[in-house]
Amino acid sequence: MQRDEGEEDLRSARALLDAAGLAHDAQVLTGPVAQTIADQAERLHCDAIVMGSHGRGHLAGLFLGSVATKVVHLSPVPVTLVK
């Protein structure tokens, strides 16, 4: 069920990338989100991770915990956050 939902969520992103002629490799993974992203970047020998953030302030991220913040701390490669 999670994989099906993930595939559905990726459909519009894939369409945009295809229309722009950009090569991409989208994968649907399960597990603890931040750790799974960091682990996958290491497995794939990525040079960097680029991901969006919800734009929460520093204080909200501190109290709520943020996937993006966790990825920054766990990642073996540089992480660029896009607001």
Secondary structure as GFF3:
##gff-version 3
##sequence-region A 1 83
A	DSSP	alpha_helix	2	19	.	.	.	ID=ss1
A	DSSP	alpha_helix	33	43	.	.	.	ID=ss2
A	DSSP	beta_strand	49	52	.	.	.	ID=ss3
A	DSSP	alpha_helix	58	64	.	.	.	ID=ss4
A	DSSP	alpha_helix	67	74	.	.	.	ID=ss5
A	DSSP	beta_strand	79	82	.	.	.	ID=ss6
###
